[in-house]
């Protein structure tokens, strides 16, 4: 099985396809990170951010179905020196889900440079990708989900795992919001997802891709080589009704074949309800971790692939890789990522 980045369309339009979403505490702040345009596709992908696109962070509060806070990042065309001006607008209330709303301009600056305003700062640019997984392991889980079989780990030697993303880069948007924000105060329960939208010839906006929980596309829709699966364009509030049964049945088949649950149907249903709506939960001001026991935001170090693969299989799937493999690609201070 292939993965969703390994396609001609991704190579042509990687600027619009989201690789990862992270949410974690900063210094008296909440940090949101969206990565796009991985060079795992090819080393000569189109550089920078798409000048006709919007990159949006969506925030739901207290399990609300609809976002009430959106940070919209837009970029102009790259100049001959590689510079790329950017703007950030914030949209609140009903405007947060309205593509026609303009929102309030809160930042202006350039990619590759920190941009700051009252209670907000942003950095966007090319970084060394700290994500880590051996895609050979993902292929084994892909095959099980596709065929409804047990995950075949025969011959898999975790101690020999290699990070398929070593040496790759992504374009990253890092947004940091102070705890003084009226919504993003410590203790607030939020759900976060991000999306890319492209201007249409008719003057509107088309949602191209979105992300909440990690690894959703690589695990469940790896053969969506033209990015036509309806999940790309729908709102998370529609997830369970539209796809909950399908996802539950696929997980049920894997755990039933593997004998990893006494109640495969119940387990599949539980996993579907944990992953849908596809919104990453986080309690503001608390330590973030995307782990086996707790999924509360996601840090740059978390071994999210191992967690997700194990969740789908109903048993531990050892990835063989540890956070230390990419320690040098993270930093404790803003912008938290490491520019390439």
C-alpha positions as a Markdown table, in Angstrom:
| # | Residue | x | y | z |
|---|---|---|---|---|
| 1 | Unk | 0.0 | 0.0 | 0.0 |
| 2 | Unk | 1.1 | 3.5 | -0.7 |
| 3 | Unk | 0.6 | 6.5 | 1.6 |
| 4 | Unk | -1.2 | 9.7 | 0.7 |
| 5 | Unk | 1.9 | 11.8 | 0.1 |
| 6 | Unk | 3.3 | 9.4 | -2.5 |
| 7 | Unk | 1.1 | 10.6 | -5.4 |
| 8 | Unk | 1.5 | 12.9 | -8.4 |
| 9 | Unk | -1.1 | 15.3 | -7.1 |
| 10 | Unk | 0.6 | 15.7 | -3.8 |
| 11 | Unk | 3.9 | 16.4 | -5.6 |
| 12 | Unk | 2.2 | 19.1 | -7.7 |
| 13 | Unk | 0.1 | 20.7 | -4.9 |
| 14 | Unk | 1.8 | 19.8 | -1.7 |
| 15 | Unk | 1.4 | 23.4 | -0.5 |
| 16 | Unk | -2.3 | 22.6 | 0.0 |
| 17 | Unk | -1.9 | 19.3 | 1.8 |
| 18 | Unk | -1.6 | 19.1 | 5.5 |
| 19 | Unk | 1.1 | 16.8 | 6.9 |
| 20 | Unk | 0.6 | 17.4 | 10.6 |
| 21 | Unk | -1.2 | 19.4 | 13.3 |
| 22 | Unk | 0.2 | 20.1 | 16.7 |
| 23 | Unk | -1.3 | 21.8 | 19.8 |
| 24 | Unk | 0.8 | 22.2 | 23.0 |
| 25 | Unk | 1.6 | 24.8 | 25.7 |
| 26 | Unk | 4.2 | 27.4 | 25.1 |
| 27 | Unk | 5.3 | 30.0 | 27.7 |
| 28 | Unk | 2.1 | 31.2 | 29.2 |
| 29 | Unk | 0.5 | 30.5 | 25.9 |
| 30 | Unk | -1.0 | 27.9 | 23.5 |
| 31 | Unk | 0.9 | 26.9 | 20.4 |
| 32 | Unk | -0.7 | 25.7 | 17.2 |
| 33 | Unk | 1.5 | 24.3 | 14.4 |
| 34 | Unk | 0.4 | 23.3 | 10.9 |
| 35 | Unk | 2.8 | 21.6 | 8.5 |
| 36 | Unk | 2.3 | 21.3 | 4.8 |
| 37 | Unk | 4.3 | 20.5 | 1.6 |
| 38 | Unk | 6.6 | 17.6 | 2.8 |
| 39 | Unk | 9.6 | 16.9 | 0.6 |
| 40 | Unk | 9.1 | 13.2 | 1.1 |
| 41 | Unk | 7.2 | 13.5 | -2.1 |
| 42 | Unk | 10.2 | 14.7 | -4.0 |
| 43 | Unk | 13.1 | 17.1 | -3.2 |
| 44 | Unk | 11.9 | 19.6 | -5.9 |
| 45 | Unk | 8.4 | 20.3 | -4.6 |
| 46 | Unk | 7.0 | 23.9 | -5.2 |
| 47 | Unk | 8.6 | 26.0 | -2.5 |
| 48 | Unk | 6.8 | 28.2 | -0.1 |
| 49 | Unk | 3.1 | 28.6 | 0.6 |
| 50 | Unk | 0.3 | 28.8 | -2.0 |
| 51 | Unk | -0.5 | 32.5 | -2.7 |
| 52 | Unk | -4.1 | 31.8 | -3.6 |
| 53 | Unk | -4.9 | 29.7 | -0.5 |
| 54 | Unk | -5.9 | 30.2 | 3.1 |
| 55 | Unk | -4.4 | 28.3 | 5.9 |
| 56 | Unk | -6.8 | 28.2 | 8.9 |
| 57 | Unk | -6.6 | 27.0 | 12.5 |
| 58 | Unk | -10.2 | 26.2 | 13.8 |
| 59 | Unk | -11.0 | 26.2 | 17.5 |
| 60 | Unk | -14.2 | 24.7 | 19.0 |
| 61 | Unk | -14.9 | 25.4 | 22.7 |
| 62 | Unk | -16.5 | 23.0 | 25.2 |
| 63 | Unk | -17.3 | 20.3 | 22.6 |
| 64 | Unk | -19.3 | 22.7 | 20.4 |
| 65 | Unk | -20.0 | 21.3 | 16.9 |
| 66 | Unk | -18.9 | 24.5 | 15.2 |
| 67 | Unk | -15.8 | 26.6 | 15.6 |
| 68 | Unk | -16.1 | 30.0 | 17.2 |
| 69 | Unk | -12.5 | 31.1 | 16.7 |
| 70 | Unk | -10.5 | 30.9 | 13.5 |
| 71 | Unk | -7.0 | 32.2 | 12.7 |
| 72 | Unk | -6.7 | 32.6 | 9.0 |
| 73 | Unk | -3.1 | 32.9 | 7.5 |
| 74 | Unk | -2.7 | 34.1 | 3.9 |
| 75 | Unk | 0.4 | 34.6 | 1.8 |
| 76 | Unk | 1.3 | 36.7 | -1.2 |
| 77 | Unk | 3.5 | 35.4 | -4.1 |
| 78 | Unk | 7.1 | 34.7 | -3.4 |
| 79 | Unk | 9.5 | 37.3 | -4.7 |
| 80 | Unk | 12.7 | 36.6 | -6.6 |
| 81 | Unk | 14.6 | 36.4 | -3.3 |
| 82 | Unk | 12.2 | 33.8 | -1.8 |
| 83 | Unk | 10.4 | 36.4 | 0.4 |
| 84 | Unk | 6.7 | 35.9 | 1.0 |
| 85 | Unk | 4.5 | 38.5 | 2.7 |
| 86 | Unk | 1.8 | 37.2 | 5.0 |
| 87 | Unk | -1.2 | 38.4 | 6.9 |
| 88 | Unk | -3.2 | 36.9 | 9.8 |
| 89 | Unk | -6.9 | 37.6 | 10.4 |
| 90 | Unk | -8.9 | 36.4 | 13.4 |
| 91 | Unk | -12.6 | 35.5 | 13.0 |
| 92 | Unk | -14.9 | 35.0 | 16.0 |
| 93 | Unk | -18.4 | 33.9 | 16.7 |
| 94 | Unk | -20.5 | 33.0 | 13.6 |
| 95 | Unk | -17.8 | 34.6 | 11.4 |
| 96 | Unk | -15.4 | 31.8 | 12.4 |
| 97 | Unk | -17.1 | 29.4 | 10.0 |
| 98 | Unk | -17.9 | 31.9 | 7.3 |
| 99 | Unk | -15.7 | 32.0 | 4.3 |
| 100 | Unk | -17.1 | 35.3 | 3.2 |
| 101 | Unk | -16.3 | 37.0 | 6.5 |
| 102 | Unk | -13.1 | 39.2 | 6.4 |
| 103 | Unk | -12.3 | 39.0 | 10.1 |
| 104 | Unk | -9.9 | 41.4 | 11.9 |
| 105 | Unk | -6.4 | 41.9 | 10.7 |
| 106 | Unk | -4.0 | 41.1 | 13.6 |
| 107 | Unk | -0.6 | 40.5 | 12.0 |
| 108 | Unk | 1.3 | 41.5 | 8.9 |
| 109 | Unk | 4.8 | 40.4 | 8.1 |
| 110 | Unk | 7.0 | 38.1 | 6.1 |
| 111 | Unk | 7.6 | 34.4 | 6.1 |
| 112 | Unk | 10.9 | 33.4 | 7.7 |
| 113 | Unk | 10.7 | 36.2 | 10.3 |
| 114 | Unk | 8.9 | 36.3 | 13.6 |
| 115 | Unk | 5.7 | 38.5 | 13.4 |
| 116 | Unk | 4.3 | 39.8 | 16.7 |
| 117 | Unk | 1.2 | 41.6 | 18.0 |
| 118 | Unk | -0.6 | 42.0 | 21.3 |
| 119 | Unk | -0.9 | 38.5 | 22.7 |
| 120 | Unk | -0.1 | 36.8 | 19.4 |
| 121 | Unk | 3.0 | 35.9 | 17.4 |
| 122 | Unk | 3.6 | 33.8 | 14.3 |
| 123 | Unk | 6.4 | 32.3 | 12.4 |
| 124 | Unk | 6.1 | 30.6 | 9.0 |
| 125 | Unk | 8.7 | 29.0 | 6.8 |
| 126 | Unk | 10.7 | 26.0 | 5.8 |
| 127 | Unk | 11.7 | 23.6 | 8.6 |
| 128 | Unk | 13.4 | 20.3 | 9.2 |
| 129 | Unk | 10.6 | 17.9 | 9.8 |
| 130 | Unk | 10.6 | 16.3 | 13.3 |
| 131 | Unk | 7.9 | 13.7 | 12.4 |
| 132 | Unk | 9.2 | 10.2 | 12.5 |
| 133 | Unk | 7.9 | 6.8 | 11.3 |
| 134 | Unk | 9.1 | 3.8 | 9.3 |
| 135 | Unk | 6.7 | 3.7 | 6.3 |
| 136 | Unk | 7.3 | -0.1 | 6.0 |
| 137 | Unk | 5.4 | -0.5 | 9.3 |
| 138 | Unk | 2.6 | 1.8 | 8.1 |
| 139 | Unk | 2.3 | -0.3 | 5.0 |
| 140 | Unk | 1.5 | -3.4 | 7.1 |
| 141 | Unk | -1.3 | -1.6 | 8.9 |
| 142 | Unk | -2.6 | -0.2 | 5.7 |
| 143 | Unk | -2.8 | -3.7 | 4.3 |
| 144 | Unk | -4.8 | -4.9 | 7.3 |
| 145 | Unk | -7.2 | -2.0 | 7.2 |
| 146 | Unk | -7.7 | -2.4 | 3.5 |
| 147 | Unk | -8.2 | -6.2 | 3.5 |
| 148 | Unk | -9.9 | -6.6 | 6.9 |
| 149 | Unk | -7.1 | -8.9 | 8.2 |
| 150 | Unk | -4.8 | -9.0 | 11.2 |
| 151 | Unk | -1.8 | -6.8 | 11.2 |
| 152 | Unk | 1.1 | -9.0 | 9.9 |
| 153 | Unk | 4.2 | -8.2 | 11.9 |
| 154 | Unk | 6.1 | -11.3 | 10.9 |
| 155 | Unk | 9.6 | -10.2 | 10.0 |
| 156 | Unk | 9.1 | -6.7 | 11.4 |
| 157 | Unk | 12.1 | -6.0 | 13.6 |
| 158 | Unk | 11.5 | -2.7 | 15.5 |
| 159 | Unk | 15.2 | -2.5 | 16.5 |
| 160 | Unk | 16.0 | -2.1 | 12.8 |
| 161 | Unk | 13.4 | 0.6 | 12.1 |
| 162 | Unk | 14.5 | 3.6 | 10.0 |
| 163 | Unk | 12.9 | 7.0 | 10.0 |
| 164 | Unk | 11.5 | 7.5 | 6.5 |
| 165 | Unk | 11.3 | 11.2 | 7.1 |
| 166 | Unk | 14.9 | 11.8 | 8.0 |
| 167 | Unk | 16.3 | 14.7 | 6.1 |
| 168 | Unk | 12.9 | 15.9 | 4.8 |
| 169 | Unk | 11.5 | 19.4 | 5.2 |
| 170 | Unk | 8.0 | 20.9 | 5.4 |
| 171 | Unk | 6.6 | 24.4 | 5.3 |
| 172 | Unk | 5.4 | 25.2 | 8.8 |
| 173 | Unk | 3.0 | 27.8 | 10.3 |
| 174 | Unk | 3.6 | 28.3 | 14.0 |
| 175 | Unk | 0.9 | 30.4 | 15.8 |
| 176 | Unk | 1.3 | 31.3 | 19.5 |
| 177 | Unk | -1.6 | 32.8 | 21.5 |
| 178 | Unk | -1.2 | 34.2 | 25.0 |
| 179 | Unk | -3.2 | 32.8 | 27.9 |
| 180 | Unk | -4.6 | 36.3 | 28.3 |
| 181 | Unk | -6.8 | 35.6 | 25.3 |
| 182 | Unk | -10.5 | 35.7 | 26.4 |
| 183 | Unk | -11.2 | 32.2 | 25.0 |
| 184 | Unk | -7.9 | 30.5 | 25.2 |
| 185 | Unk | -7.5 | 30.9 | 28.9 |
| 186 | Unk | -6.0 | 28.1 | 31.1 |
| 187 | Unk | -8.6 | 25.4 | 31.8 |
| 188 | Unk | -10.6 | 26.0 | 28.7 |
| 189 | Unk | -11.5 | 22.8 | 26.8 |
| 190 | Unk | -11.0 | 23.2 | 23.1 |
| 191 | Unk | -11.0 | 21.1 | 20.0 |
| 192 | Unk | -8.7 | 22.1 | 17.2 |
| 193 | Unk | -8.5 | 21.3 | 13.5 |
| 194 | Unk | -6.8 | 23.0 | 10.5 |
| 195 | Unk | -7.7 | 23.3 | 6.9 |
| 196 | Unk | -6.4 | 24.6 | 3.6 |
| 197 | Unk | -8.8 | 26.4 | 1.3 |
| 198 | Unk | -8.3 | 27.5 | -2.3 |
| 199 | Unk | -9.9 | 30.4 | -4.2 |
| 200 | Unk | -12.3 | 29.3 | -6.9 |
| 201 | Unk | -12.9 | 30.9 | -10.3 |
| 202 | Unk | -16.4 | 31.8 | -9.1 |
| 203 | Unk | -15.0 | 33.9 | -6.3 |
| 204 | Unk | -15.6 | 31.6 | -3.4 |
| 205 | Unk | -13.4 | 29.2 | -1.5 |
| 206 | Unk | -13.1 | 25.4 | -1.7 |
| 207 | Unk | -11.8 | 23.4 | 1.2 |
| 208 | Unk | -8.9 | 21.2 | -0.1 |
| 209 | Unk | -7.7 | 19.3 | 2.9 |
| 210 | Unk | -8.1 | 19.2 | 6.7 |
| 211 | Unk | -6.5 | 17.6 | 9.7 |
| 212 | Unk | -7.3 | 16.9 | 13.3 |
| 213 | Unk | -6.0 | 13.6 | 14.8 |
| 214 | Unk | -2.7 | 12.5 | 13.3 |
| 215 | Unk | -2.4 | 9.7 | 10.7 |
| 216 | Unk | -6.0 | 9.6 | 9.7 |
| 217 | Unk | -5.4 | 9.8 | 5.9 |
| 218 | Unk | -2.4 | 7.5 | 5.9 |
| 219 | Unk | -4.2 | 4.8 | 7.8 |
| 220 | Unk | -7.8 | 5.0 | 6.6 |
| 221 | Unk | -7.6 | 6.5 | 3.1 |
| 222 | Unk | -4.1 | 5.8 | 1.8 |
| 223 | Unk | -5.5 | 5.0 | -1.7 |
| 224 | Unk | -7.1 | 8.5 | -2.0 |
| 225 | Unk | -4.4 | 9.3 | -4.6 |
| 226 | Unk | -6.4 | 12.2 | -6.1 |
| 227 | Unk | -7.6 | 13.6 | -2.8 |
| 228 | Unk | -11.3 | 13.1 | -3.8 |
| 229 | Unk | -12.5 | 11.4 | -0.6 |
| 230 | Unk | -15.4 | 13.4 | 0.8 |
| 231 | Unk | -13.7 | 13.8 | 4.2 |
| 232 | Unk | -11.4 | 16.4 | 2.6 |
| 233 | Unk | -14.2 | 18.8 | 2.0 |
| 234 | Unk | -16.6 | 18.2 | 4.8 |
| 235 | Unk | -16.9 | 19.8 | 8.3 |
| 236 | Unk | -15.8 | 17.6 | 11.3 |
| 237 | Unk | -19.4 | 17.8 | 12.7 |
| 238 | Unk | -20.5 | 15.6 | 9.8 |
| 239 | Unk | -17.8 | 13.0 | 10.3 |
| 240 | Unk | -19.6 | 10.4 | 12.4 |
| 241 | Unk | -22.8 | 10.4 | 10.5 |
| 242 | Unk | -21.0 | 10.3 | 7.1 |
| 243 | Unk | -18.2 | 7.8 | 7.9 |
| 244 | Unk | -18.5 | 6.5 | 11.4 |
| 245 | Unk | -20.0 | 3.2 | 10.4 |
| 246 | Unk | -17.3 | 2.6 | 7.7 |
| 247 | Unk | -14.5 | 3.4 | 10.1 |
| 248 | Unk | -15.9 | 1.3 | 12.9 |
| 249 | Unk | -16.4 | -1.7 | 10.5 |
| 250 | Unk | -12.8 | -1.5 | 9.2 |
| 251 | Unk | -11.4 | -1.4 | 12.8 |
| 252 | Unk | -13.8 | -4.2 | 13.8 |
| 253 | Unk | -12.5 | -6.4 | 11.0 |
| 254 | Unk | -8.8 | -5.9 | 11.9 |
| 255 | Unk | -9.3 | -6.6 | 15.6 |
| 256 | Unk | -11.6 | -9.6 | 14.9 |
| 257 | Unk | -9.0 | -11.1 | 12.6 |
| 258 | Unk | -6.3 | -10.5 | 15.1 |
| 259 | Unk | -8.2 | -11.7 | 18.1 |
| 260 | Unk | -7.3 | -8.6 | 20.0 |
| 261 | Unk | -10.7 | -7.9 | 21.4 |
| 262 | Unk | -13.5 | -10.0 | 22.9 |
| 263 | Unk | -16.0 | -7.5 | 21.5 |
| 264 | Unk | -14.6 | -6.5 | 18.0 |
| 265 | Unk | -17.8 | -4.6 | 17.1 |
| 266 | Unk | -17.9 | -2.7 | 20.3 |
| 267 | Unk | -14.2 | -1.9 | 20.0 |
| 268 | Unk | -14.6 | -0.6 | 16.5 |
| 269 | Unk | -17.5 | 1.6 | 17.5 |
| 270 | Unk | -15.5 | 3.0 | 20.4 |
| 271 | Unk | -12.5 | 3.8 | 18.2 |
| 272 | Unk | -14.8 | 5.5 | 15.6 |
| 273 | Unk | -16.3 | 7.7 | 18.4 |
| 274 | Unk | -12.9 | 8.6 | 19.7 |
| 275 | Unk | -11.7 | 9.7 | 16.3 |
| 276 | Unk | -14.8 | 11.4 | 15.0 |
| 277 | Unk | -15.3 | 14.2 | 14.9 |
| 278 | Unk | -11.8 | 14.5 | 13.7 |
| 279 | Unk | -10.9 | 17.3 | 16.0 |
| 280 | Unk | -7.8 | 17.3 | 18.3 |
| 281 | Unk | -8.8 | 17.8 | 22.0 |
| 282 | Unk | -6.8 | 19.9 | 24.3 |
| 283 | Unk | -7.3 | 21.6 | 27.7 |
| 284 | Unk | -5.5 | 24.9 | 27.6 |
| 285 | Unk | -2.6 | 25.4 | 30.0 |
| 286 | Unk | -2.1 | 21.6 | 30.7 |
| 287 | Unk | 0.8 | 19.5 | 29.5 |
| 288 | Unk | 0.1 | 18.1 | 26.0 |
| 289 | Unk | 0.6 | 14.5 | 25.1 |
| 290 | Unk | -0.8 | 12.2 | 22.3 |
| 291 | Unk | -0.2 | 8.9 | 24.1 |
| 292 | Unk | -1.8 | 5.6 | 24.9 |
| 293 | Unk | -3.4 | 6.7 | 28.2 |
| 294 | Unk | -4.2 | 10.3 | 27.3 |
| 295 | Unk | -4.7 | 12.2 | 24.1 |
| 296 | Unk | -4.6 | 15.9 | 25.0 |
| 297 | Unk | -3.1 | 18.0 | 22.2 |
| 298 | Unk | 0.0 | 16.8 | 20.6 |
| 299 | Unk | 3.7 | 17.8 | 21.0 |
| 300 | Unk | 6.4 | 17.8 | 18.3 |
| 301 | Unk | 8.0 | 14.9 | 20.2 |
| 302 | Unk | 4.9 | 12.6 | 20.5 |
| 303 | Unk | 5.1 | 9.2 | 18.9 |
| 304 | Unk | 1.7 | 9.7 | 17.4 |
| 305 | Unk | 2.1 | 7.0 | 14.7 |
| 306 | Unk | 2.7 | 4.3 | 17.2 |
| 307 | Unk | -0.3 | 5.4 | 19.2 |
| 308 | Unk | -2.6 | 5.5 | 16.2 |
| 309 | Unk | -1.4 | 2.2 | 14.7 |
| 310 | Unk | -1.9 | 0.5 | 18.0 |
| 311 | Unk | -5.3 | 2.0 | 18.4 |
| 312 | Unk | -6.5 | 0.6 | 15.1 |
| 313 | Unk | -4.9 | -2.8 | 15.7 |
| 314 | Unk | -6.3 | -3.2 | 19.2 |
| 315 | Unk | -2.8 | -4.2 | 20.4 |
| 316 | Unk | 0.6 | -2.6 | 20.8 |
| 317 | Unk | 2.4 | -2.0 | 17.5 |
| 318 | Unk | 6.0 | -1.2 | 18.3 |
| 319 | Unk | 7.4 | 1.4 | 15.9 |
| 320 | Unk | 11.0 | 0.9 | 17.0 |
| 321 | Unk | 11.5 | 4.7 | 17.0 |
| 322 | Unk | 11.8 | 7.0 | 20.0 |
| 323 | Unk | 11.3 | 10.8 | 20.3 |
| 324 | Unk | 15.1 | 11.2 | 20.7 |
| 325 | Unk | 15.5 | 10.4 | 17.0 |
| 326 | Unk | 14.5 | 14.0 | 16.2 |
| 327 | Unk | 15.5 | 15.9 | 19.4 |
| 328 | Unk | 17.7 | 18.3 | 17.4 |
| 329 | Unk | 14.7 | 19.2 | 15.2 |
| 330 | Unk | 12.8 | 20.7 | 18.1 |
| 331 | Unk | 13.5 | 23.7 | 20.4 |
| 332 | Unk | 12.0 | 24.8 | 23.7 |
| 333 | Unk | 11.4 | 28.4 | 22.7 |
| 334 | Unk | 9.5 | 30.2 | 19.9 |
| 335 | Unk | 9.1 | 29.2 | 17.1 |
| 336 | Unk | 9.7 | 25.7 | 18.7 |
| 337 | Unk | 10.5 | 24.2 | 15.3 |
| 338 | Unk | 14.0 | 24.4 | 13.6 |
| 339 | Unk | 14.2 | 26.4 | 10.4 |
| 340 | Unk | 15.9 | 24.6 | 7.6 |
